[in-house]
Every structure is written in structure tokens, then in C-alpha cells.
Amino acid sequence: MEANETEKASAWRQGWVVFAVLVVLTLVEFGISVGIPNPWPWLTIVALAKVGLILNYFMRFMNLSVLWWKESEE
């Protein structure tokens, strides 16, 4: 397997792991909303964790400097 294919496989694997974590957090949110009388503080914490994952992985928020470097090289 070439290096490029290995990188693609690693990226896909990481994407699936992030997806699975988001599914688990969604199930936790549902459990909290059904099982706790005043769920808002707990739901806020879980929602912020999900936002962090989405911003970091899918939107590459923590890696914006790479975008600037790529644009400056062109």
C-alpha cells in the first residue's frame, strides 16, 4: 500500500471514529433528556463536546494555519 493510500485509509478511519463518537454523544444526550428532571446544564456540556468535535475534525477549525500556508504557496 502506498503512502498516499495509507493516509487516505487513516483519514477514513478517523472520520468513522469521530462519527461513532458523535453517535454515542447523541445517544447520551437522548438519555440525559429523558432521564434527568433538569437536563439543560448536562445537555449544554454534551453539546459543546459535539461542537468541538465537529469544528476540529469536519471544519478543520484548529488547523486553519495550514490553509493560509497553502494559499501563500500558490
N, CA and C atoms as an extended XYZ file, in Angstrom:
222
Properties=species:S:1:pos:R:3:atomname:S:1:resname:S:1:resid:I:1 pbc="F F F"
N         0.844       -1.181        0.000 N   MET     1
C         0.000        0.000        0.000 CA  MET     1
C         0.888        1.242        0.000 C   MET     1
N         0.594        2.160       -0.880 N   GLU     2
C         1.388        3.381       -0.975 CA  GLU     2
C         1.123        4.295        0.211 C   GLU     2
N         2.011        5.280        0.370 N   ALA     3
C         1.856        6.227        1.478 CA  ALA     3
C         0.564        7.018        1.348 C   ALA     3
N         0.226        7.408        0.122 N   ASN     4
C        -0.993        8.184       -0.107 CA  ASN     4
C        -2.232        7.371        0.255 C   ASN     4
N        -2.231        6.090       -0.114 N   GLU     5
C        -3.362        5.230        0.217 CA  GLU     5
C        -3.454        5.002        1.720 C   GLU     5
N        -2.296        4.903        2.375 N   THR     6
C        -2.273        4.741        3.828 CA  THR     6
C        -2.847        5.972        4.509 C   THR     6
N        -2.498        7.157        4.005 N   GLU     7
C        -3.044        8.401        4.567 CA  GLU     7
C        -4.550        8.466        4.380 C   GLU     7
N        -5.026        8.060        3.195 N   LYS     8
C        -6.469        8.068        2.939 CA  LYS     8
C        -7.189        7.094        3.872 C   LYS     8
N        -6.620        5.908        4.039 N   ALA     9
C        -7.235        4.921        4.923 CA  ALA     9
C        -7.259        5.423        6.358 C   ALA     9
N        -6.203        6.075        6.777 N   SER    10
C        -6.150        6.636        8.129 CA  SER    10
C        -7.183        7.746        8.305 C   SER    10
N        -7.324        8.590        7.288 N   ALA    11
C        -8.307        9.672        7.359 CA  ALA    11
C        -9.728        9.112        7.422 C   ALA    11
N       -10.004        8.076        6.616 N   TRP    12
C       -11.330        7.458        6.648 CA  TRP    12
C       -11.604        6.837        8.002 C   TRP    12
N       -10.591        6.154        8.542 N   ARG    13
C       -10.756        5.516        9.851 CA  ARG    13
C       -11.040        6.572       10.915 C   ARG    13
N       -10.290        7.656       10.874 N   GLN    14
C       -10.504        8.724       11.853 CA  GLN    14
C       -11.889        9.333       11.691 C   GLN    14
N       -12.319        9.493       10.451 N   GLY    15
C       -13.663       10.026       10.208 CA  GLY    15
C       -14.741        9.137       10.789 C   GLY    15
N       -14.591        7.826       10.631 N   TRP    16
C       -15.569        6.898       11.187 CA  TRP    16
C       -15.546        6.897       12.707 C   TRP    16
N       -14.361        7.042       13.281 N   VAL    17
C       -14.269        7.107       14.748 CA  VAL    17
C       -14.978        8.359       15.257 C   VAL    17
N       -14.740        9.486       14.604 N   VAL    18
C       -15.408       10.726       15.012 CA  VAL    18
C       -16.916       10.585       14.847 C   VAL    18
N       -17.350        9.987       13.750 N   PHE    19
C       -18.774        9.751       13.537 CA  PHE    19
C       -19.363        8.892       14.654 C   PHE    19
N       -18.655        7.829       15.023 N   ALA    20
C       -19.125        6.943       16.085 CA  ALA    20
C       -19.210        7.679       17.424 C   ALA    20
N       -18.231        8.522       17.707 N   VAL    21
C       -18.264        9.300       18.955 CA  VAL    21
C       -19.453       10.256       18.940 C   VAL    21
N       -19.731       10.866       17.792 N   LEU    22
C       -20.889       11.760       17.694 CA  LEU    22
C       -22.196       10.987       17.898 C   LEU    22
N       -22.277        9.780       17.375 N   VAL    23
C       -23.472        8.954       17.587 CA  VAL    23
C       -23.637        8.637       19.064 C   VAL    23
N       -22.546        8.248       19.716 N   VAL    24
C       -22.607        7.933       21.146 CA  VAL    24
C       -23.019        9.164       21.946 C   VAL    24
N       -22.445       10.320       21.626 N   LEU    25
C       -22.816       11.547       22.344 CA  LEU    25
C       -24.279       11.907       22.118 C   LEU    25
N       -24.792       11.641       20.925 N   THR    26
C       -26.210       11.888       20.656 CA  THR    26
C       -27.082       10.963       21.500 C   THR    26
N       -26.686        9.707       21.622 N   LEU    27
C       -27.434        8.782       22.477 CA  LEU    27
C       -27.366        9.206       23.941 C   LEU    27
N       -26.212        9.705       24.359 N   VAL    28
C       -26.073       10.220       25.730 CA  VAL    28
C       -26.996       11.422       25.918 C   VAL    28
N       -27.052       12.301       24.929 N   GLU    29
C       -27.972       13.449       25.009 CA  GLU    29
C       -29.414       12.992       25.174 C   GLU    29
N       -29.797       12.001       24.387 N   PHE    30
C       -31.162       11.499       24.483 CA  PHE    30
C       -31.425       10.922       25.869 C   PHE    30
N       -30.477       10.140       26.367 N   GLY    31
C       -30.634        9.556       27.697 CA  GLY    31
C       -30.739       10.615       28.776 C   GLY    31
N       -29.937       11.651       28.660 N   ILE    32
C       -29.991       12.741       29.638 CA  ILE    32
C       -31.337       13.449       29.568 C   ILE    32
N       -31.797       13.726       28.347 N   SER    33
C       -33.044       14.483       28.209 CA  SER    33
C       -34.249       13.700       28.711 C   SER    33
N       -34.196       12.387       28.615 N   VAL    34
C       -35.315       11.556       29.063 CA  VAL    34
C       -35.220       11.253       30.555 C   VAL    34
N       -33.996       11.083       31.059 N   GLY    35
C       -33.844       10.551       32.406 CA  GLY    35
C       -33.598       11.544       33.519 C   GLY    35
N       -33.276       12.782       33.189 N   ILE    36
C       -32.943       13.754       34.234 CA  ILE    36
C       -34.004       14.855       34.251 C   ILE    36
N       -34.504       15.226       35.430 N   PRO    37
C       -35.559       16.241       35.504 CA  PRO    37
C       -35.143       17.621       34.972 C   PRO    37
N       -33.935       18.062       35.256 N   ASN    38
C       -33.461       19.363       34.775 CA  ASN    38
C       -32.200       19.136       33.940 C   ASN    38
N       -32.370       18.794       32.641 N   PRO    39
C       -31.225       18.329       31.850 CA  PRO    39
C       -30.367       19.421       31.217 C   PRO    39
N       -30.786       20.683       31.266 N   TRP    40
C       -30.108       21.719       30.476 CA  TRP    40
C       -28.618       21.868       30.744 C   TRP    40
N       -28.155       21.884       31.981 N   PRO    41
C       -26.700       22.012       32.171 CA  PRO    41
C       -25.919       20.847       31.566 C   PRO    41
N       -26.443       19.634       31.710 N   TRP    42
C       -25.763       18.455       31.176 CA  TRP    42
C       -25.830       18.426       29.655 C   TRP    42
N       -26.965       18.806       29.101 N   LEU    43
C       -27.091       18.845       27.644 CA  LEU    43
C       -26.150       19.879       27.035 C   LEU    43
N       -25.947       20.978       27.740 N   THR    44
C       -25.026       22.010       27.253 CA  THR    44
C       -23.609       21.467       27.182 C   THR    44
N       -23.195       20.725       28.183 N   ILE    45
C       -21.844       20.156       28.199 CA  ILE    45
C       -21.663       19.168       27.045 C   ILE    45
N       -22.637       18.299       26.845 N   VAL    46
C       -22.538       17.320       25.763 CA  VAL    46
C       -22.568       18.028       24.407 C   VAL    46
N       -23.413       19.035       24.263 N   ALA    47
C       -23.489       19.766       23.000 CA  ALA    47
C       -22.167       20.480       22.698 C   ALA    47
N       -21.529       21.040       23.709 N   LEU    48
C       -20.239       21.698       23.492 CA  LEU    48
C       -19.163       20.696       23.078 C   LEU    48
N       -19.219       19.498       23.624 N   ALA    49
C       -18.276       18.454       23.205 CA  ALA    49
C       -18.494       18.092       21.737 C   ALA    49
N       -19.757       17.997       21.334 N   LYS    50
C       -20.057       17.692       19.937 CA  LYS    50
C       -19.617       18.824       19.017 C   LYS    50
N       -19.846       20.043       19.439 N   VAL    51
C       -19.416       21.201       18.642 CA  VAL    51
C       -17.900       21.188       18.473 C   VAL    51
N       -17.191       20.881       19.546 N   GLY    52
C       -15.734       20.820       19.468 CA  GLY    52
C       -15.254       19.773       18.469 C   GLY    52
N       -15.873       18.598       18.491 N   LEU    53
C       -15.506       17.557       17.531 CA  LEU    53
C       -15.782       17.981       16.096 C   LEU    53
N       -16.948       18.556       15.870 N   ILE    54
C       -17.315       18.965       14.516 CA  ILE    54
C       -16.394       20.069       14.012 C   ILE    54
N       -16.132       21.066       14.843 N   LEU    55
C       -15.245       22.148       14.427 CA  LEU    55
C       -13.837       21.640       14.160 C   LEU    55
N       -13.344       20.764       15.008 N   ASN    56
C       -11.973       20.300       14.881 CA  ASN    56
C       -11.792       19.342       13.711 C   ASN    56
N       -12.672       18.382       13.565 N   TYR    57
C       -12.457       17.375       12.534 CA  TYR    57
C       -13.056       17.764       11.185 C   TYR    57
N       -14.344       18.063       11.148 N   PHE    58
C       -15.005       18.289        9.871 CA  PHE    58
C       -14.738       19.683        9.301 C   PHE    58
N       -14.558       20.679       10.153 N   MET    59
C       -14.325       22.039        9.676 CA  MET    59
C       -12.861       22.445        9.770 C   MET    59
N       -12.032       21.582       10.327 N   ARG    60
C       -10.594       21.833       10.452 CA  ARG    60
C       -10.309       23.181       11.122 C   ARG    60
N       -11.100       23.503       12.125 N   PHE    61
C       -11.001       24.802       12.794 CA  PHE    61
C        -9.657       24.984       13.499 C   PHE    61
N        -9.147       23.916       14.097 N   MET    62
C        -7.897       24.023       14.835 CA  MET    62
C        -6.687       24.012       13.900 C   MET    62
N        -6.902       23.816       12.614 N   ASN    63
C        -5.809       23.684       11.670 CA  ASN    63
C        -5.898       24.745       10.569 C   ASN    63
N        -6.391       25.934       10.894 N   LEU    64
C        -6.554       26.978        9.893 CA  LEU    64
C        -5.229       27.505        9.365 C   LEU    64
N        -4.175       27.408       10.156 N   SER    65
C        -2.885       27.919        9.704 CA  SER    65
C        -2.401       27.179        8.460 C   SER    65
N        -2.743       25.900        8.323 N   VAL    66
C        -2.345       25.135        7.147 CA  VAL    66
C        -3.011       25.712        5.902 C   VAL    66
N        -4.255       26.148        6.033 N   LEU    67
C        -4.936       26.751        4.888 CA  LEU    67
C        -4.226       28.015        4.429 C   LEU    67
N        -3.795       28.816        5.367 N   TRP    68
C        -3.093       30.041        4.996 CA  TRP    68
C        -1.763       29.724        4.327 C   TRP    68
N        -1.055       28.712        4.815 N   TRP    69
C         0.226       28.348        4.193 CA  TRP    69
C         0.019       27.853        2.776 C   TRP    69
N        -1.003       27.051        2.540 N   LYS    70
C        -1.259       26.531        1.213 CA  LYS    70
C        -1.591       27.655        0.255 C   LYS    70
N        -2.369       28.641        0.692 N   GLU    71
C        -2.726       29.763       -0.174 CA  GLU    71
C        -1.496       30.619       -0.480 C   GLU    71
N        -0.616       30.777        0.474 N   SER    72
C         0.554       31.617        0.249 CA  SER    72
C         1.567       30.941       -0.670 C   SER    72
N         1.543       29.585       -0.731 N   GLU    73
C         2.464       28.866       -1.613 CA  GLU    73
C         2.027       28.927       -3.060 C   GLU    73
N         0.752       29.130       -3.319 N   GLU    74
C         0.239       29.120       -4.707 CA  GLU    74
C         0.557       30.372       -5.446 C   GLU    74
